[in-house]
Amino acid sequence: MIKKSIFYLFASFSSVLVLFFCLAMTSLSRGSGESFGVFLLPLSTHFSWDRASVASIYSVYMVSLGLGSLLSGMAFDKFGPRFNYMFGIGLLVIAYGFLGNLSSIWQFYIMLGVFGGIGAAMVGVIPAQSLVSRWFDKNLGTALSIAYAGQGLGVLIMAPLSQISIDHFGWQTSYKYISYVFILLFVIASFVPWNLISKGAHNNPRGTSNGKAVGGMSLIEAIKTKTFWGFFFIFGFTAIGIFGISLQIVAYLVYIGFTEVQAALSFGIAGILNFAGMVLTGLAADRWPRHIVATISYILSFVAIISLALMQLYSSAILLILFIVGFGLSAGARGPIITTLMAEIFAGKGLASIYGATNLGQGLGAATGALLAGLLFDLTGDYNFGFLLCSIFTFLGAILFWTVPQIRYAQV
């Protein structure tokens, strides 16, 4: 009895460590990329690039993140987590280490766009979702939401720190400091007991054999189902709406009269709530129908977009609060719901690959939203058409949670 108690205590402690590791890696990798909005104005000013050109760097990043998600899932299923994390962190070291020395936009496309995007995908939510689902069964949605919430936590940490660093040292040195963080992470990851982590918890239904998942659908089989494409387009449509807003938040707030520090702080506070919103969504998804929880999050997104649009007409603290609360609590809230559903529906040998493939929809959607929002601003001189575009696609994402029965009722 004592031995059994010690075993479960050890298993529980190991689960928490795995969850914390995944949270930390997702936070720092995605936080660095998602904080690009803070660098948007300094880059535009330094190189005299228009808004669409600078936004296109982020679009390349998001496309690479989407394609990298597919590669990340396939690599995880074939080689295991060690390859993902060591290769991904290595790419991030290279990407951010060179950014401060670049002078042409095509160089930014390669370093931040391609290397940064693929690197973040290799160590982000794809391997995190797969590892956490092996270590947690009860309250899986809550555990996955914590890991997924690393994206919000990363913005919370990196956005204000990046702005402060830019103000004191410039954008070039700020990127170099980020590279030092990834060098440290590479050293730490070299000593992680990957074989133990890969096995998962004892008696977990998403079990492994020699550290690799068994049973379930392959990616090819999943692509033939309506469920897969439902998830793909939910990711894509929602990403157009959310990332079309998020990249422009700091620049928009400066545009309507905020200082750069105030704008970055507002973005950072939204990041705090983004983390909380993901965790709360995971808790709710373990207790109530997922499509209802998702709908509530979409309503909050609409409140945020409307409030942000009205701020150019009425400089109101109430509208700012409504935006920060609505956007913060909802921006990434669909992610934990989707990861939980997919861990249950597609558990097995192809889970990481399937999740990575559907995440490609998010990458393409985010790239499209970011690019169109910047282009519409350059063409019209304001953000109103961008707000309309984001509203339409956010609505389409919400509709899919109700109209695809396999997702609504958690079936293949």
C-alpha positions in Angstrom: 0.0 0.0 0.0 2.8 2.4 0.9 4.7 1.5 -2.3 1.5 2.2 -4.3 1.0 5.5 -2.6 4.6 6.5 -3.4 4.2 5.4 -7.0 1.1 7.6 -7.5 2.8 10.5 -5.7 5.8 10.2 -8.1 3.5 9.9 -11.1 1.6 13.0 -10.0 4.8 15.0 -9.4 6.1 13.9 -12.8 2.9 15.0 -14.5 3.2 18.4 -13.0 6.8 18.8 -14.1 5.9 17.8 -17.7 3.1 20.2 -17.7 5.3 23.0 -16.3 8.0 22.2 -18.9 5.5 22.4 -21.8 4.0 25.6 -20.4 7.4 27.2 -20.2 8.5 26.2 -23.7 5.2 27.3 -25.3 5.3 30.6 -23.4 8.8 31.6 -24.5 8.7 30.4 -28.0 5.3 31.7 -29.0 5.6 34.8 -26.7 8.6 35.9 -28.7 6.8 35.6 -32.0 3.5 37.0 -30.9 5.2 40.1 -29.5 6.1 41.1 -33.0 3.4 43.7 -32.7 5.6 45.7 -30.3 8.4 45.6 -32.9 6.1 46.7 -35.8 6.5 50.5 -35.4 10.3 50.5 -34.6 10.9 48.3 -37.7 8.6 50.5 -39.9 10.4 53.6 -38.7 13.9 52.3 -38.9 13.6 50.9 -42.5 10.9 53.3 -43.8 8.7 50.3 -44.6 4.9 50.7 -45.0 2.6 48.8 -42.6 1.7 46.1 -45.1 5.4 45.3 -45.7 6.2 44.9 -42.0 3.0 42.9 -41.4 4.0 40.6 -44.2 7.0 39.4 -42.1 4.5 38.3 -39.5 2.4 36.7 -42.2 5.4 34.6 -43.3 6.0 33.7 -39.6 2.4 32.5 -39.3 2.5 30.5 -42.5 5.7 28.9 -41.4 4.2 28.3 -38.0 1.3 26.5 -39.7 3.5 24.4 -42.0 5.8 23.9 -39.1 2.9 22.6 -37.0 2.4 19.8 -39.6 6.1 19.0 -39.6 6.2 19.2 -35.8 3.4 16.7 -35.5 4.9 14.3 -38.0 8.3 14.5 -36.4 6.9 14.0 -32.9 5.0 10.8 -34.0 8.1 9.4 -35.7 11.1 10.6 -33.6 9.6 11.6 -30.2 9.9 14.8 -28.2 13.7 15.1 -27.9 14.1 15.7 -31.6 11.3 18.3 -31.6 12.6 20.4 -28.7 16.3 20.2 -29.5 15.8 21.0 -33.2 13.2 23.7 -32.5 15.2 25.5 -29.9 18.2 25.4 -32.2 16.2 27.2 -34.9 15.1 29.8 -32.5 18.6 30.5 -31.3 19.7 31.1 -34.9 16.6 33.2 -35.8 16.7 35.6 -33.0 20.5 35.7 -32.8 20.7 37.2 -36.4 17.7 39.5 -36.4 19.5 42.5 -35.0 22.0 42.4 -37.9 19.6 42.2 -40.8 19.0 45.0 -43.3 16.6 43.6 -45.9 13.0 42.5 -45.6 13.7 39.1 -47.3 16.2 38.4 -44.6 13.5 39.0 -42.0 11.3 36.6 -44.0 13.9 33.9 -43.6 15.1 34.4 -40.1 12.0 35.5 -38.2 9.4 34.3 -40.7 10.7 30.8 -41.6 13.2 29.9 -38.9 11.2 31.6 -36.1 7.9 30.1 -37.2 9.1 26.6 -37.7 11.1 26.7 -34.5 8.1 27.9 -32.5 6.0 25.2 -34.0 8.5 22.4 -33.1 8.5 23.3 -29.4 4.9 24.8 -29.0 1.4 23.4 -28.6 1.8 20.4 -30.9 4.4 18.5 -28.8 2.9 20.0 -25.6 -0.6 18.6 -26.4 0.7 15.2 -27.2 2.9 14.9 -24.1 0.3 16.3 -21.7 -2.4 14.0 -23.0 -0.1 11.0 -22.1 0.3 12.2 -18.5 -3.2 13.3 -17.7 -6.6 11.6 -18.1 -8.9 13.0 -15.5 -9.3 16.8 -16.0 -7.5 16.5 -19.3 -9.1 19.7 -20.6 -7.8 21.6 -17.7 -4.3 20.3 -18.1 -4.3 21.0 -21.8 -5.6 24.5 -21.3 -2.7 25.3 -18.9 -0.2 24.1 -21.5 -2.0 25.9 -24.3 -2.2 29.1 -22.2 1.5 29.4 -22.5 0.9 31.4 -25.6 -1.0 34.0 -23.5 1.5 33.9 -20.7 4.3 34.4 -23.3 2.7 37.6 -24.6 2.2 38.8 -21.0 5.9 38.3 -20.3 7.5 39.2 -23.7 5.4 42.2 -24.9 6.1 44.6 -22.1 9.6 43.4 -21.6 10.3 43.8 -25.3 8.8 47.3 -25.3 11.0 48.4 -22.3 14.0 46.8 -23.9 13.3 48.6 -27.2 13.0 51.9 -25.4 16.3 51.5 -23.5 18.5 49.5 -26.0 16.8 49.5 -29.4 15.1 46.7 -31.3 18.4 45.2 -32.5 19.7 44.6 -29.0 16.3 43.4 -27.8 16.2 40.6 -30.3 19.8 39.6 -29.3 18.6 39.3 -25.6 15.8 37.0 -26.7 18.4 34.8 -28.4 20.3 34.5 -25.1 17.1 33.1 -23.5 16.9 30.3 -26.1 20.6 29.5 -25.8 19.9 28.9 -22.0 16.9 26.7 -22.9 18.9 24.7 -25.3 21.4 23.8 -22.6 18.6 22.9 -20.1 16.8 20.8 -22.7 20.0 18.8 -23.2 19.7 17.3 -19.7 15.9 16.5 -19.8 15.1 12.8 -19.2 13.3 12.4 -22.6 12.8 8.6 -22.4 10.9 9.0 -19.1 8.8 11.9 -20.4 7.9 10.1 -23.6 6.3 7.1 -21.8 3.6 9.0 -20.1 1.7 8.1 -16.9 0.9 4.5 -15.9 -2.5 3.3 -17.1 -3.2 6.4 -19.2 -5.6 5.4 -22.0 -3.5 7.3 -24.5 -0.7 4.8 -23.8 2.6 4.3 -25.5 4.9 1.5 -26.5 8.6 2.3 -26.2 7.7 6.0 -26.0 5.5 6.0 -29.1 1.7 6.2 -29.2 -0.2 3.2 -30.5 -3.6 2.6 -32.0 -6.0 5.2 -33.3 -6.1 6.9 -36.7 -3.2 7.9 -38.9 -3.1 11.3 -40.5 -4.2 10.0 -43.9 -7.2 8.3 -42.3 -8.2 11.4 -40.3 -8.0 13.7 -43.4 -10.9 11.6 -44.9 -13.2 12.6 -42.0 -15.5 15.6 -41.6 -14.2 16.1 -38.1 -10.7 16.9 -39.3 -11.9 19.5 -41.8 -14.2 21.0 -39.2 -11.3 21.6 -36.9 -9.1 22.9 -39.8 -11.6 25.6 -40.8 -12.4 26.6 -37.2 -8.7 27.2 -36.7 -8.5 29.1 -40.0 -11.6 31.3 -39.8 -11.0 32.2 -36.1 -7.3 33.0 -36.8 -8.2 35.5 -39.5 -10.5 37.3 -37.1 -8.2 37.2 -34.1 -4.7 37.7 -35.6 -6.1 40.4 -37.9 -6.7 42.3 -34.7 -3.8 41.2 -32.4 -0.9 42.3 -34.7 -2.4 45.8 -35.1 -3.4 46.4 -31.4 -0.3 48.4 -30.4 -0.1 50.4 -33.6 -3.9 51.1 -33.5 -3.8 52.4 -29.9 -0.9 54.7 -30.8 -2.9 55.8 -33.9 -5.8 56.9 -31.7 -3.6 58.8 -29.1 -2.0 56.3 -26.7 1.7 56.4 -26.0 3.7 53.4 -27.1 4.3 52.2 -23.5 0.5 52.6 -22.7 -0.4 50.6 -25.8 2.1 47.9 -25.0 0.9 47.7 -21.4 -2.7 47.3 -22.6 -1.5 44.5 -24.9 0.3 43.0 -22.0 -2.7 43.2 -19.7 -4.8 41.4 -22.4 -2.1 38.8 -22.3 -2.6 38.3 -18.6 -6.3 37.7 -19.2 -5.5 35.6 -22.3 -3.7 33.2 -20.0 -6.6 33.2 -17.5 -9.1 32.8 -20.3 -7.5 29.7 -21.7 -7.3 28.1 -18.2 -10.9 29.0 -17.4 -12.0 27.7 -20.8 -10.3 24.3 -20.1 -12.0 24.1 -16.7 -15.4 24.9 -18.3 -14.8 22.4 -21.1 -14.4 19.6 -18.6 -17.8 20.4 -17.1 -20.1 21.8 -19.8 -20.8 21.2 -23.5 -17.8 22.4 -25.5 -19.8 24.2 -28.2 -21.6 26.2 -25.6 -18.3 27.2 -23.9 -16.9 28.1 -27.4 -19.9 30.2 -28.2 -19.4 32.3 -25.0 -15.8 32.9 -25.9 -16.9 34.1 -29.4 -19.3 36.5 -27.9 -16.5 38.0 -25.9 -14.4 38.3 -29.1 -17.2 40.3 -30.7 -17.5 42.6 -27.7 -13.8 43.2 -27.9 -13.8 44.0 -31.7 -16.8 46.4 -31.3 -15.2 48.2 -28.3 -11.9 48.6 -30.1 -13.6 50.1 -33.2 -15.7 52.5 -31.1 -12.6 53.8 -29.3 -11.7 55.9 -32.4 -15.0 57.8 -31.9 -15.2 57.8 -28.1 -12.0 57.9 -26.0 -13.5 56.0 -23.1 -11.8 54.0 -20.4 -14.9 51.7 -20.3 -14.4 50.8 -24.0 -10.7 50.1 -23.3 -11.6 47.8 -20.4 -14.3 46.0 -22.4 -11.7 45.4 -25.2 -9.0 44.2 -22.9 -11.3 41.9 -20.9 -13.1 40.6 -24.0 -10.1 40.1 -26.1 -7.9 38.9 -23.3 -10.4 36.2 -22.1 -11.3 35.0 -25.6 -8.3 35.4 -28.0 -7.0 31.9 -27.5 -9.9 30.3 -25.7 -10.9 28.0 -28.6 -7.5 26.3 -28.5 -8.0 24.4 -25.3 -11.4 23.2 -26.4 -10.1 21.9 -29.7 -7.0 20.3 -28.2 -9.2 18.4 -25.7 -11.6 17.3 -28.3 -8.8 16.1 -30.6 -7.0 14.3 -27.8 -10.3 12.3 -27.1 -11.3 11.8 -30.7 -8.0 11.1 -32.4 -6.0 9.5 -29.5 -3.3 7.2 -30.8 -0.4 6.9 -33.2 -1.4 9.9 -35.4 -2.5 12.4 -32.8 0.4 14.9 -33.1 0.4 14.7 -36.9 -3.4 15.2 -37.0 -3.3 18.1 -34.6 -0.3 19.6 -36.5 -2.2 19.3 -39.8 -5.3 21.1 -38.5 -3.1 23.7 -36.9 -2.0 24.5 -40.5 -5.4 26.1 -40.8 -4.5 28.5 -38.0 -1.2 29.4 -39.5 -2.8 30.2 -42.9 -5.7 32.0 -41.3 -3.4 34.1 -39.1 -1.1 35.0 -42.0 -4.2 36.0 -44.1 -5.7 38.1 -41.3 -2.4 39.9 -40.5 -1.6 40.6 -44.1 -5.1 41.8 -45.0 -5.4 44.0 -41.9 -2.1 45.8 -42.8 -3.1 46.0 -46.5 -6.5 47.5 -45.7 -4.9 50.1 -43.5 -2.5 51.1 -46.2 -5.3 51.3 -48.8 -7.9 53.2 -46.7 -5.8 55.0 -44.0 -8.0 53.5 -41.2 -8.9 50.3 -39.5 -12.6 50.1 -40.2 -12.6 47.6 -43.0 -10.2 45.5 -41.0 -12.6 45.4 -38.1 -15.4 44.3 -40.4 -13.3 41.5 -42.0 -12.3 40.2 -38.5 -15.9 40.2 -37.4 -17.1 38.2 -40.3 -14.5 35.5 -40.0 -14.9 35.3 -36.2 -18.6 34.6 -36.8 -17.9 31.9 -39.3 -15.6 30.2 -36.8 -18.4 30.2 -34.2 -20.9 28.8 -36.6 -18.8 25.7 -37.3 -19.0 24.6 -33.6 -22.7 24.3 -34.1 -23.0 23.0 -37.7 -20.5 20.2 -37.7 -22.2 17.4 -35.6 -19.0 15.5 -35.1 -17.4 18.4 -33.3 -20.6 19.4 -31.5 -21.0 15.9 -30.1 -17.3 14.9 -29.9 -17.5 12.2 -32.5 -15.2 11.2 -35.5 
